[in-house]
Amino acid sequence: MREIINDVLKRVVPDDVEEKKLMQIIEEIKEKIDAQKPEDAESMLVGSVAKGTYLKSATDIDFFILFPTYYKKDTIGKITISIGKKIFDEWIIQYAEHPYIRGFYKGYQVDIVPCYRVRN
C-alpha cells in the first residue's frame, strides 16, 4: 500500500526543480505587476499556488490586484488590463465581476484580476 501511495505522490507532487522554476516565474510576474500598479494598490498571489495545493505540471498562476474602494469599478479593470498587456505577449480579456486579463508567460497561464481591498 505504501508503495502505491509513494508512486501516486511522485506523479502529483511537484519536485524541487519544478517548484523552484515556478517560484522564479511568480517573482518575475509580481515584480512586473508591482512596477506598474498604483502605489495605493497591492498585488497578491492567490489560488492553488498561493495555498501550496497545486499539482505537478500545474501551469496556472493567479494574481489579484487589490485596489482601495475609492477607485471606480471600470477604472480598476482598465488599469489591470493595461498592466497585463505590458507583461504578456499573448493575452485575452476575460469577464467576471470586473474584466480581467489572462495571459501566457514562459509557458504558464496567468490571470491578473482586479478587486477591492476591504476590511473583514
N, CA, C and O atoms as a Tinker XYZ file with bonds, in Angstrom:
   480  protein
     1  N      0.824000   -1.191000    0.000000    73     2
     2  CA     0.000000    0.000000    0.000000    64     1     3
     3  C      0.873000    1.262000    0.000000    63     2     4     5
     4  O      0.610000    2.207000   -0.744000    81     3
     5  N      1.900000    1.265000    0.833000    73     3     6
     6  CA     2.797000    2.424000    0.931000    64     5     7
     7  C      3.468000    2.698000   -0.408000    63     6     8     9
     8  O      3.680000    3.852000   -0.782000    81     7
     9  N      3.799000    1.637000   -1.119000    73     7    10
    10  CA     4.437000    1.768000   -2.426000    64     9    11
    11  C      3.508000    2.468000   -3.422000    63    10    12    13
    12  O      3.955000    3.298000   -4.214000    81    11
    13  N      2.241000    2.139000   -3.380000    73    11    14
    14  CA     1.253000    2.766000   -4.260000    64    13    15
    15  C      1.125000    4.252000   -3.929000    63    14    16    17
    16  O      1.098000    5.092000   -4.828000    81    15
    17  N      1.048000    4.568000   -2.654000    73    15    18
    18  CA     0.936000    5.963000   -2.219000    64    17    19
    19  C      2.151000    6.761000   -2.682000    63    18    20    21
    20  O      2.006000    7.862000   -3.211000    81    19
    21  N      3.329000    6.218000   -2.488000    73    19    22
    22  CA     4.556000    6.903000   -2.913000    64    21    23
    23  C      4.582000    7.124000   -4.422000    63    22    24    25
    24  O      5.019000    8.173000   -4.895000    81    23
    25  N      4.112000    6.128000   -5.176000    73    23    26
    26  CA     4.067000    6.244000   -6.629000    64    25    27
    27  C      3.116000    7.366000   -7.053000    63    26    28    29
    28  O      3.438000    8.159000   -7.938000    81    27
    29  N      1.960000    7.427000   -6.425000    73    27    30
    30  CA     0.986000    8.480000   -6.739000    64    29    31
    31  C      1.555000    9.851000   -6.377000    63    30    32    33
    32  O      1.421000   10.799000   -7.151000    81    31
    33  N      2.181000    9.963000   -5.224000    73    31    34
    34  CA     2.758000   11.240000   -4.797000    64    33    35
    35  C      3.816000   11.732000   -5.779000    63    34    36    37
    36  O      3.891000   12.928000   -6.061000    81    35
    37  N      4.634000   10.818000   -6.302000    73    35    38
    38  CA     5.649000   11.205000   -7.285000    64    37    39
    39  C      5.011000   11.784000   -8.540000    63    38    40    41
    40  O      5.595000   12.640000   -9.205000    81    39
    41  N      3.814000   11.316000   -8.859000    73    39    42
    42  CA     3.129000   11.783000  -10.060000    64    41    43
    43  C      2.406000   13.113000   -9.873000    63    42    44    45
    44  O      2.228000   13.855000  -10.839000    81    43
    45  N      1.986000   13.429000   -8.646000    73    43    46
    46  CA     1.160000   14.625000   -8.444000    64    45    47
    47  C      1.836000   15.758000   -7.676000    63    46    48    49
    48  O      1.424000   16.911000   -7.801000    81    47
    49  N      2.866000   15.454000   -6.884000    73    47    50
    50  CA     3.534000   16.486000   -6.087000    64    49    51
    51  C      4.709000   17.054000   -6.885000    63    50    52    53
    52  O      5.554000   16.295000   -7.359000    81    51
    53  N      4.771000   18.378000   -7.038000    73    51    54
    54  CA     5.881000   18.979000   -7.783000    64    53    55
    55  C      7.229000   18.673000   -7.128000    63    54    56    57
    56  O      7.349000   18.675000   -5.903000    81    55
    57  N      8.237000   18.411000   -7.956000    73    55    58
    58  CA     9.573000   18.191000   -7.399000    64    57    59
    59  C     10.247000   19.542000   -7.150000    63    58    60    61
    60  O      9.710000   20.589000   -7.510000    81    59
    61  N     11.416000   19.506000   -6.537000    73    59    62
    62  CA    12.115000   20.738000   -6.159000    64    61    63
    63  C     12.460000   21.611000   -7.365000    63    62    64    65
    64  O     12.377000   22.837000   -7.289000    81    63
    65  N     12.842000   20.991000   -8.460000    73    63    66
    66  CA    13.207000   21.743000   -9.665000    64    65    67
    67  C     11.986000   22.477000  -10.215000    63    66    68    69
    68  O     12.058000   23.661000  -10.545000    81    67
    69  N     10.872000   21.765000  -10.309000    73    67    70
    70  CA     9.642000   22.373000  -10.818000    64    69    71
    71  C      9.173000   23.501000   -9.895000    63    70    72    73
    72  O      8.750000   24.556000  -10.368000    81    71
    73  N      9.246000   23.282000   -8.602000    73    71    74
    74  CA     8.815000   24.304000   -7.650000    64    73    75
    75  C      9.709000   25.544000   -7.725000    63    74    76    77
    76  O      9.217000   26.671000   -7.670000    81    75
    77  N     11.003000   25.337000   -7.849000    73    75    78
    78  CA    11.934000   26.468000   -7.940000    64    77    79
    79  C     11.652000   27.299000   -9.191000    63    78    80    81
    80  O     11.645000   28.529000   -9.136000    81    79
    81  N     11.419000   26.627000  -10.318000    73    79    82
    82  CA    11.109000   27.321000  -11.569000    64    81    83
    83  C      9.819000   28.123000  -11.423000    63    82    84    85
    84  O      9.758000   29.284000  -11.828000    81    83
    85  N      8.792000   27.508000  -10.847000    73    83    86
    86  CA     7.513000   28.186000  -10.664000    64    85    87
    87  C      7.667000   29.414000   -9.773000    63    86    88    89
    88  O      7.120000   30.473000  -10.082000    81    87
    89  N      8.398000   29.286000   -8.683000    73    87    90
    90  CA     8.585000   30.416000   -7.765000    64    89    91
    91  C      9.348000   31.561000   -8.440000    63    90    92    93
    92  O      9.079000   32.732000   -8.173000    81    91
    93  N     10.288000   31.222000   -9.301000    73    91    94
    94  CA    11.037000   32.242000  -10.043000    64    93    95
    95  C     10.103000   32.993000  -11.000000    63    94    96    97
    96  O     10.165000   34.219000  -11.097000    81    95
    97  N      9.251000   32.263000  -11.694000    73    95    98
    98  CA     8.288000   32.875000  -12.613000    64    97    99
    99  C      7.329000   33.777000  -11.842000    63    98   100   101
   100  O      7.031000   34.888000  -12.281000    81    99
   101  N      6.848000   33.309000  -10.706000    73    99   102
   102  CA     5.932000   34.102000   -9.877000    64   101   103
   103  C      6.597000   35.401000   -9.454000    63   102   104   105
   104  O      5.979000   36.464000   -9.521000    81   103
   105  N      7.832000   35.329000   -9.024000    73   103   106
   106  CA     8.552000   36.530000   -8.592000    64   105   107
   107  C      8.712000   37.515000   -9.752000    63   106   108   109
   108  O      8.550000   38.722000   -9.569000    81   107
   109  N      9.030000   37.003000  -10.944000    73   107   110
   110  CA     9.162000   37.874000  -12.117000    64   109   111
   111  C      7.856000   38.601000  -12.410000    63   110   112   113
   112  O      7.844000   39.812000  -12.635000    81   111
   113  N      6.761000   37.853000  -12.404000    73   111   114
   114  CA     5.461000   38.455000  -12.708000    64   113   115
   115  C      5.079000   39.465000  -11.635000    63   114   116   117
   116  O      4.615000   40.561000  -11.951000    81   115
   117  N      5.270000   39.107000  -10.377000    73   115   118
   118  CA     4.924000   40.019000   -9.274000    64   117   119
   119  C      5.718000   41.317000   -9.381000    63   118   120   121
   120  O      5.165000   42.399000   -9.182000    81   119
   121  N      6.997000   41.220000   -9.691000    73   119   122
   122  CA     7.821000   42.424000   -9.857000    64   121   123
   123  C      7.284000   43.308000  -10.982000    63   122   124   125
   124  O      7.261000   44.532000  -10.857000    81   123
   125  N      6.853000   42.687000  -12.075000    73   123   126
   126  CA     6.316000   43.450000  -13.202000    64   125   127
   127  C      4.990000   44.114000  -12.836000    63   126   128   129
   128  O      4.747000   45.264000  -13.203000    81   127
   129  N      4.140000   43.399000  -12.119000    73   127   130
   130  CA     2.872000   43.990000  -11.671000    64   129   131
   131  C      3.156000   45.146000  -10.724000    63   130   132   133
   132  O      2.607000   46.236000  -10.884000    81   131
   133  N      4.010000   44.908000   -9.740000    73   131   134
   134  CA     4.291000   45.928000   -8.721000    64   133   135
   135  C      4.918000   47.187000   -9.311000    63   134   136   137
   136  O      4.700000   48.287000   -8.803000    81   135
   137  N      5.691000   47.032000  -10.373000    73   135   138
   138  CA     6.324000   48.193000  -11.006000    64   137   139
   139  C      5.308000   49.074000  -11.734000    63   138   140   141
   140  O      5.576000   50.247000  -11.993000    81   139
   141  N      4.144000   48.511000  -12.065000    73   139   142
   142  CA     3.162000   49.243000  -12.866000    64   141   143
   143  C      1.888000   49.617000  -12.119000    63   142   144   145
   144  O      1.181000   50.533000  -12.540000    81   143
   145  N      1.584000   48.946000  -11.044000    73   143   146
   146  CA     0.330000   49.210000  -10.329000    64   145   147
   147  C      0.410000   50.548000   -9.600000    63   146   148   149
   148  O      1.505000   51.031000   -9.311000    81   147
   149  N     -0.736000   51.150000   -9.301000    73   147   150
   150  CA    -0.708000   52.367000   -8.492000    64   149   151
   151  C     -0.108000   52.085000   -7.114000    63   150   152   153
   152  O     -0.205000   50.970000   -6.602000    81   151
   153  N      0.503000   53.094000   -6.531000    73   151   154
   154  CA     1.137000   52.923000   -5.214000    64   153   155
   155  C      0.170000   52.466000   -4.143000    63   154   156   157
   156  O      0.552000   51.734000   -3.229000    81   155
   157  N     -1.078000   52.889000   -4.247000    73   155   158
   158  CA    -2.051000   52.552000   -3.210000    64   157   159
   159  C     -2.759000   51.219000   -3.460000    63   158   160   161
   160  O     -3.677000   50.859000   -2.722000    81   159
   161  N     -2.343000   50.491000   -4.484000    73   159   162
   162  CA    -2.870000   49.154000   -4.758000    64   161   163
   163  C     -1.831000   48.122000   -4.323000    63   162   164   165
   164  O     -0.660000   48.445000   -4.127000    81   163
   165  N     -2.276000   46.894000   -4.178000    73   163   166
   166  CA    -1.408000   45.821000   -3.682000    64   165   167
   167  C     -1.600000   44.582000   -4.556000    63   166   168   169
   168  O     -2.730000   44.237000   -4.900000    81   167
   169  N     -0.511000   43.913000   -4.916000    73   167   170
   170  CA    -0.632000   42.661000   -5.664000    64   169   171
   171  C     -0.571000   41.494000   -4.693000    63   170   172   173
   172  O      0.134000   41.535000   -3.685000    81   171
   173  N     -1.331000   40.448000   -5.021000    73   171   174
   174  CA    -1.388000   39.289000   -4.136000    64   173   175
   175  C     -1.498000   38.006000   -4.964000    63   174   176   177
   176  O     -2.377000   37.880000   -5.817000    81   175
   177  N     -0.607000   37.069000   -4.704000    73   175   178
   178  CA    -0.696000   35.747000   -5.307000    64   177   179
   179  C     -1.841000   35.003000   -4.628000    63   178   180   181
   180  O     -1.924000   34.983000   -3.400000    81   179
   181  N     -2.723000   34.391000   -5.415000    73   179   182
   182  CA    -3.869000   33.668000   -4.868000    64   181   183
   183  C     -3.998000   32.314000   -5.572000    63   182   184   185
   184  O     -3.200000   31.992000   -6.453000    81   183
   185  N     -4.974000   31.548000   -5.194000    73   183   186
   186  CA    -5.239000   30.277000   -5.852000    64   185   187
   187  C     -4.405000   29.139000   -5.296000    63   186   188   189
   188  O     -3.816000   29.247000   -4.221000    81   187
   189  N     -4.365000   28.050000   -6.044000    73   187   190
   190  CA    -3.711000   26.834000   -5.557000    64   189   191
   191  C     -2.214000   27.012000   -5.349000    63   190   192   193
   192  O     -1.638000   26.395000   -4.452000    81   191
   193  N     -1.580000   27.843000   -6.160000    73   191   194
   194  CA    -0.142000   28.072000   -5.982000    64   193   195
   195  C      0.109000   28.785000   -4.660000    63   194   196   197
   196  O      1.020000   28.416000   -3.918000    81   195
   197  N     -0.691000   29.802000   -4.363000    73   195   198
   198  CA    -0.532000   30.543000   -3.104000    64   197   199
   199  C     -0.787000   29.646000   -1.897000    63   198   200   201
   200  O     -0.145000   29.798000   -0.858000    81   199
   201  N     -1.723000   28.717000   -2.036000    73   199   202
   202  CA    -2.079000   27.825000   -0.925000    64   201   203
   203  C     -1.137000   26.630000   -0.810000    63   202   204   205
   204  O     -1.153000   25.912000    0.190000    81   203
   205  N     -0.319000   26.424000   -1.835000    73   203   206
   206  CA     0.569000   25.265000   -1.825000    64   205   207
   207  C     -0.146000   23.964000   -2.143000    63   206   208   209
   208  O      0.332000   22.885000   -1.795000    81   207
   209  N     -1.300000   24.068000   -2.809000    73   207   210
   210  CA    -2.078000   22.869000   -3.132000    64   209   211
   211  C     -2.059000   22.538000   -4.625000    63   210   212   213
   212  O     -2.828000   21.694000   -5.086000    81   211
   213  N     -1.187000   23.200000   -5.375000    73   211   214
   214  CA    -1.127000   22.953000   -6.812000    64   213   215
   215  C     -0.486000   21.592000   -7.085000    63   214   216   217
   216  O      0.261000   21.060000   -6.264000    81   215
   217  N     -0.795000   21.056000   -8.240000    73   215   218
   218  CA    -0.303000   19.736000   -8.619000    64   217   219
   219  C      0.875000   19.850000   -9.578000    63   218   220   221
   220  O      1.104000   20.892000  -10.192000    81   219
   221  N      1.608000   18.759000   -9.689000    73   219   222
   222  CA     2.746000   18.687000  -10.609000    64   221   223
   223  C      2.276000   19.092000  -12.001000    63   222   224   225
   224  O      1.174000   18.742000  -12.426000    81   223
   225  N      3.108000   19.816000  -12.686000    73   223   226
   226  CA     2.828000   20.307000  -14.037000    64   225   227
   227  C      1.691000   21.324000  -14.071000    63   226   228   229
   228  O      1.108000   21.560000  -15.129000    81   227
   229  N      1.371000   21.924000  -12.937000    73   227   230
   230  CA     0.367000   22.998000  -12.920000    64   229   231
   231  C      0.914000   24.152000  -13.743000    63   230   232   233
   232  O      2.079000   24.530000  -13.613000    81   231
   233  N      0.077000   24.693000  -14.572000    73   231   234
   234  CA     0.548000   25.777000  -15.424000    64   233   235
   235  C     -0.291000   27.044000  -15.261000    63   234   236   237
   236  O     -0.249000   27.921000  -16.123000    81   235
   237  N     -1.045000   27.153000  -14.178000    73   235   238
   238  CA    -1.839000   28.366000  -13.991000    64   237   239
   239  C     -1.444000   29.091000  -12.708000    63   238   240   241
   240  O     -1.257000   28.484000  -11.654000    81   239
   241  N     -1.325000   30.403000  -12.836000    73   239   242
   242  CA    -0.925000   31.278000  -11.735000    64   241   243
   243  C     -1.959000   32.395000  -11.662000    63   242   244   245
   244  O     -2.344000   32.958000  -12.687000    81   243
   245  N     -2.405000   32.711000  -10.462000    73   243   246
   246  CA    -3.435000   33.736000  -10.283000    64   245   247
   247  C     -2.944000   34.849000   -9.369000    63   246   248   249
   248  O     -2.424000   34.602000   -8.282000    81   247
   249  N     -3.122000   36.075000   -9.836000    73   247   250
   250  CA    -2.819000   37.257000   -9.032000    64   249   251
   251  C     -4.066000   38.117000   -8.914000    63   250   252   253
   252  O     -4.833000   38.243000   -9.869000    81   251
   253  N     -4.267000   38.703000   -7.751000    73   251   254
   254  CA    -5.244000   39.772000   -7.574000    64   253   255
   255  C     -4.466000   41.073000   -7.457000    63   254   256   257
   256  O     -3.357000   41.104000   -6.924000    81   255
   257  N     -5.060000   42.135000   -7.957000    73   255   258
   258  CA    -4.581000   43.473000   -7.632000    64   257   259
   259  C     -5.677000   44.094000   -6.778000    63   258   260   261
   260  O     -6.792000   44.318000   -7.249000    81   259
   261  N     -5.352000   44.369000   -5.524000    73   259   262
   262  CA    -6.317000   44.904000   -4.568000    64   261   263
   263  C     -6.261000   46.430000   -4.594000    63   262   264   265
   264  O     -5.230000   47.034000   -4.297000    81   263
   265  N     -7.375000   47.030000   -4.948000    73   263   266
   266  CA    -7.479000   48.484000   -5.051000    64   265   267
   267  C     -8.273000   49.042000   -3.875000    63   266   268   269
   268  O     -9.187000   48.387000   -3.374000    81   267
   269  N     -7.926000   50.244000   -3.435000    73   267   270
   270  CA    -8.768000   50.912000   -2.434000    64   269   271
   271  C    -10.179000   51.113000   -3.007000    63   270   272   273
   272  O    -10.353000   51.218000   -4.221000    81   271
   273  N    -11.164000   51.165000   -2.134000    73   271   274
   274  CA   -12.559000   51.219000   -2.580000    64   273   275
   275  C    -12.945000   52.526000   -3.264000    63   274   276   277
   276  O    -14.024000   52.610000   -3.851000    81   275
   277  N    -12.100000   53.538000   -3.203000    73   275   278
   278  CA   -12.457000   54.793000   -3.870000    64   277   279
   279  C    -12.204000   54.759000   -5.376000    63   278   280   281
   280  O    -12.584000   55.695000   -6.079000    81   279
   281  N    -11.576000   53.712000   -5.879000    73   279   282
   282  CA   -11.421000   53.563000   -7.327000    64   281   283
   283  C    -12.760000   53.136000   -7.928000    63   282   284   285
   284  O    -13.493000   52.352000   -7.326000    81   283
   285  N    -13.072000   53.648000   -9.104000    73   283   286
   286  CA   -14.286000   53.235000   -9.803000    64   285   287
   287  C    -14.078000   51.841000  -10.390000    63   286   288   289
   288  O    -12.963000   51.452000  -10.737000    81   287
   289  N    -15.176000   51.105000  -10.491000    73   287   290
   290  CA   -15.124000   49.732000  -10.995000    64   289   291
   291  C    -14.488000   49.652000  -12.384000    63   290   292   293
   292  O    -13.646000   48.790000  -12.635000    81   291
   293  N    -14.888000   50.545000  -13.281000    73   291   294
   294  CA   -14.323000   50.472000  -14.632000    64   293   295
   295  C    -12.840000   50.847000  -14.647000    63   294   296   297
   296  O    -12.087000   50.375000  -15.499000    81   295
   297  N    -12.429000   51.685000  -13.716000    73   295   298
   298  CA   -11.022000   52.096000  -13.635000    64   297   299
   299  C    -10.128000   50.935000  -13.226000    63   298   300   301
   300  O     -9.053000   50.756000  -13.799000    81   299
   301  N    -10.553000   50.146000  -12.247000    73   299   302
   302  CA    -9.690000   49.041000  -11.803000    64   301   303
   303  C     -9.531000   47.993000  -12.898000    63   302   304   305
   304  O     -8.473000   47.378000  -13.030000    81   303
   305  N    -10.587000   47.796000  -13.682000    73   303   306
   306  CA   -10.475000   46.882000  -14.813000    64   305   307
   307  C     -9.507000   47.393000  -15.864000    63   306   308   309
   308  O     -8.676000   46.642000  -16.373000    81   307
   309  N     -9.618000   48.674000  -16.185000    73   307   310
   310  CA    -8.739000   49.268000  -17.201000    64   309   311
   311  C     -7.276000   49.233000  -16.767000    63   310   312   313
   312  O     -6.394000   48.920000  -17.567000    81   311
   313  N     -7.024000   49.553000  -15.509000    73   311   314
   314  CA    -5.639000   49.530000  -15.008000    64   313   315
   315  C     -5.069000   48.119000  -15.083000    63   314   316   317
   316  O     -3.945000   47.920000  -15.543000    81   315
   317  N     -5.849000   47.142000  -14.630000    73   315   318
   318  CA    -5.388000   45.749000  -14.612000    64   317   319
   319  C     -5.106000   45.243000  -16.021000    63   318   320   321
   320  O     -4.086000   44.598000  -16.262000    81   319
   321  N     -5.999000   45.533000  -16.935000    73   319   322
   322  CA    -5.809000   45.092000  -18.317000    64   321   323
   323  C     -4.579000   45.762000  -18.929000    63   322   324   325
   324  O     -3.814000   45.118000  -19.647000    81   323
   325  N     -4.391000   47.029000  -18.653000    73   323   326
   326  CA    -3.214000   47.745000  -19.151000    64   325   327
   327  C     -1.923000   47.116000  -18.630000    63   326   328   329
   328  O     -0.961000   46.953000  -19.381000    81   327
   329  N     -1.904000   46.766000  -17.357000    73   327   330
   330  CA    -0.728000   46.113000  -16.766000    64   329   331
   331  C     -0.453000   44.787000  -17.466000    63   330   332   333
   332  O      0.679000   44.508000  -17.860000    81   331
   333  N     -1.493000   43.973000  -17.617000    73   331   334
   334  CA    -1.326000   42.666000  -18.251000    64   333   335
   335  C     -0.822000   42.755000  -19.677000    63   334   336   337
   336  O      0.009000   41.951000  -20.100000    81   335
   337  N     -1.325000   43.735000  -20.421000    73   335   338
   338  CA    -0.892000   43.893000  -21.814000    64   337   339
   339  C      0.593000   44.210000  -21.911000    63   338   340   341
   340  O      1.236000   43.883000  -22.909000    81   339
   341  N      1.138000   44.841000  -20.887000    73   339   342
   342  CA     2.568000   45.152000  -20.879000    64   341   343
   343  C      3.416000   43.954000  -20.449000    63   342   344   345
   344  O      4.612000   43.902000  -20.736000    81   343
   345  N      2.803000   43.002000  -19.767000    73   343   346
   346  CA     3.535000   41.824000  -19.286000    64   345   347
   347  C      3.482000   40.680000  -20.299000    63   346   348   349
   348  O      4.482000   40.002000  -20.530000    81   347
   349  N      2.320000   40.474000  -20.896000    73   347   350
   350  CA     2.094000   39.306000  -21.748000    64   349   351
   351  C      2.233000   39.647000  -23.223000    63   350   352   353
   352  O      1.790000   40.705000  -23.670000    81   351
   353  N      2.850000   38.743000  -23.975000    73   351   354
   354  CA     2.876000   38.870000  -25.428000    64   353   355
   355  C      1.549000   38.404000  -26.015000    63   354   356   357
   356  O      1.086000   38.920000  -27.032000    81   355
   357  N      0.954000   37.429000  -25.359000    73   355   358
   358  CA    -0.301000   36.839000  -25.819000    64   357   359
   359  C     -1.291000   36.918000  -24.669000    63   358   360   361
   360  O     -0.990000   36.451000  -23.570000    81   359
   361  N     -2.478000   37.504000  -24.896000    73   359   362
   362  CA    -3.433000   37.700000  -23.813000    64   361   363
   363  C     -4.860000   37.746000  -24.356000    63   362   364   365
   364  O     -5.087000   37.964000  -25.546000    81   363
   365  N     -5.813000   37.534000  -23.447000    73   363   366
   366  CA    -7.232000   37.698000  -23.759000    64   365   367
   367  C     -7.902000   38.372000  -22.564000    63   366   368   369
   368  O     -7.455000   38.237000  -21.425000    81   367
   369  N     -8.968000   39.091000  -22.843000    73   367   370
   370  CA    -9.740000   39.723000  -21.787000    64   369   371
   371  C    -10.835000   38.744000  -21.377000    63   370   372   373
   372  O    -11.552000   38.216000  -22.227000    81   371
   373  N    -10.961000   38.506000  -20.091000    73   371   374
   374  CA   -11.995000   37.648000  -19.525000    64   373   375
   375  C    -12.931000   38.522000  -18.692000    63   374   376   377
   376  O    -12.611000   39.668000  -18.375000    81   375
   377  N    -14.073000   37.974000  -18.350000    73   375   378
   378  CA   -15.042000   38.746000  -17.571000    64   377   379
   379  C    -15.574000   37.938000  -16.397000    63   378   380   381
   380  O    -15.926000   36.765000  -16.528000    81   379
   381  N    -15.621000   38.596000  -15.251000    73   379   382
   382  CA   -16.269000   38.080000  -14.043000    64   381   383
   383  C    -17.030000   39.280000  -13.486000    63   382   384   385
   384  O    -17.776000   39.918000  -14.228000    81   383
   385  N    -16.869000   39.602000  -12.226000    73   383   386
   386  CA   -17.448000   40.839000  -11.680000    64   385   387
   387  C    -16.807000   42.053000  -12.352000    63   386   388   389
   388  O    -17.481000   43.044000  -12.634000    81   387
   389  N    -15.508000   41.965000  -12.605000    73   387   390
   390  CA   -14.761000   43.011000  -13.298000    64   389   391
   391  C    -14.052000   42.334000  -14.465000    63   390   392   393
   392  O    -13.749000   41.143000  -14.394000    81   391
   393  N    -13.785000   43.073000  -15.531000    73   391   394
   394  CA   -12.949000   42.466000  -16.566000    64   393   395
   395  C    -11.551000   42.209000  -16.001000    63   394   396   397
   396  O    -11.044000   42.983000  -15.189000    81   395
   397  N    -10.947000   41.127000  -16.437000    73   395   398
   398  CA    -9.579000   40.816000  -16.028000    64   397   399
   399  C     -8.825000   40.296000  -17.233000    63   398   400   401
   400  O     -9.408000   40.070000  -18.293000    81   399
   401  N     -7.538000   40.110000  -17.067000    73   399   402
   402  CA    -6.721000   39.684000  -18.202000    64   401   403
   403  C     -6.080000   38.329000  -17.920000    63   402   404   405
   404  O     -5.586000   38.058000  -16.826000    81   403
   405  N     -6.111000   37.500000  -18.943000    73   403   406
   406  CA    -5.433000   36.196000  -18.903000    64   405   407
   407  C     -4.353000   36.234000  -19.970000    63   406   408   409
   408  O     -4.610000   36.554000  -21.130000    81   407
   409  N     -3.146000   35.904000  -19.554000    73   407   410
   410  CA    -2.044000   35.911000  -20.498000    64   409   411
   411  C     -1.171000   34.694000  -20.313000    63   410   412   413
   412  O     -1.404000   33.862000  -19.436000    81   411
   413  N     -0.172000   34.609000  -21.147000    73   411   414
   414  CA     0.732000   33.471000  -21.109000    64   413   415
   415  C      2.147000   33.986000  -20.951000    63   414   416   417
   416  O      2.602000   34.845000  -21.706000    81   415
   417  N      2.839000   33.444000  -19.952000    73   415   418
   418  CA     4.171000   33.922000  -19.595000    64   417   419
   419  C      5.073000   32.718000  -19.367000    63   418   420   421
   420  O      4.908000   31.979000  -18.396000    81   419
   421  N      6.023000   32.530000  -20.267000    73   419   422
   422  CA     7.008000   31.446000  -20.166000    64   421   423
   423  C      6.349000   30.087000  -19.912000    63   422   424   425
   424  O      6.803000   29.309000  -19.073000    81   423
   425  N      5.277000   29.820000  -20.650000    73   423   426
   426  CA     4.608000   28.527000  -20.566000    64   425   427
   427  C      3.536000   28.419000  -19.496000    63   426   428   429
   428  O      2.903000   27.371000  -19.368000    81   427
   429  N      3.320000   29.461000  -18.736000    73   427   430
   430  CA     2.307000   29.450000  -17.683000    64   429   431
   431  C      1.133000   30.332000  -18.082000    63   430   432   433
   432  O      1.313000   31.400000  -18.668000    81   431
   433  N     -0.069000   29.872000  -17.758000    73   431   434
   434  CA    -1.265000   30.700000  -17.927000    64   433   435
   435  C     -1.410000   31.540000  -16.666000    63   434   436   437
   436  O     -1.411000   31.005000  -15.557000    81   435
   437  N     -1.532000   32.848000  -16.831000    73   435   438
   438  CA    -1.574000   33.760000  -15.688000    64   437   439
   439  C     -2.826000   34.622000  -15.775000    63   438   440   441
   440  O     -3.086000   35.251000  -16.800000    81   439
   441  N     -3.601000   34.647000  -14.694000    73   439   442
   442  CA    -4.736000   35.556000  -14.587000    64   441   443
   443  C     -4.357000   36.685000  -13.644000    63   442   444   445
   444  O     -3.831000   36.447000  -12.557000    81   443
   445  N     -4.628000   37.919000  -14.068000    73   443   446
   446  CA    -4.465000   39.082000  -13.197000    64   445   447
   447  C     -5.853000   39.700000  -13.068000    63   446   448   449
   448  O     -6.433000   40.174000  -14.045000    81   447
   449  N     -6.371000   39.685000  -11.849000    73   447   450
   450  CA    -7.764000   40.039000  -11.588000    64   449   451
   451  C     -7.821000   41.243000  -10.647000    63   450   452   453
   452  O     -7.183000   41.233000   -9.594000    81   451
   453  N     -8.578000   42.281000  -11.015000    73   451   454
   454  CA    -8.734000   43.406000  -10.094000    64   453   455
   455  C     -9.801000   43.099000   -9.045000    63   454   456   457
   456  O    -10.762000   42.378000   -9.312000    81   455
   457  N     -9.621000   43.647000   -7.872000    73   455   458
   458  CA   -10.640000   43.526000   -6.831000    64   457   459
   459  C    -10.461000   44.683000   -5.859000    63   458   460   461
   460  O     -9.480000   45.425000   -5.922000    81   459
   461  N    -11.421000   44.819000   -4.969000    73   459   462
   462  CA   -11.326000   45.867000   -3.958000    64   461   463
   463  C    -10.719000   45.312000   -2.684000    63   462   464   465
   464  O    -11.004000   44.185000   -2.279000    81   463
   465  N     -9.886000   46.117000   -2.066000    73   463   466
   466  CA    -9.323000   45.764000   -0.757000    64   465   467
   467  C    -10.338000   46.242000    0.283000    63   466   468   469
   468  O    -10.584000   47.440000    0.422000    81   467
   469  N    -10.914000   45.301000    0.999000    73   467   470
   470  CA   -11.907000   45.642000    2.022000    64   469   471
   471  C    -11.502000   45.021000    3.350000    63   470   472   473
   472  O    -10.787000   44.020000    3.395000    81   471
   473  N    -11.958000   45.613000    4.391000    73   471   474
   474  CA   -11.713000   45.072000    5.730000    64   473   475
   475  C    -12.729000   43.967000    5.996000    63   474   476   477
   476  O    -13.799000   43.950000    5.387000    81   475
   477  N    -12.409000   43.061000    6.885000    73   475   478
   478  CA   -13.332000   41.961000    7.233000    64   477   479
   479  C    -14.636000   42.483000    7.771000    63   478   480
   480  O    -15.522000   41.699000    8.110000    81   479
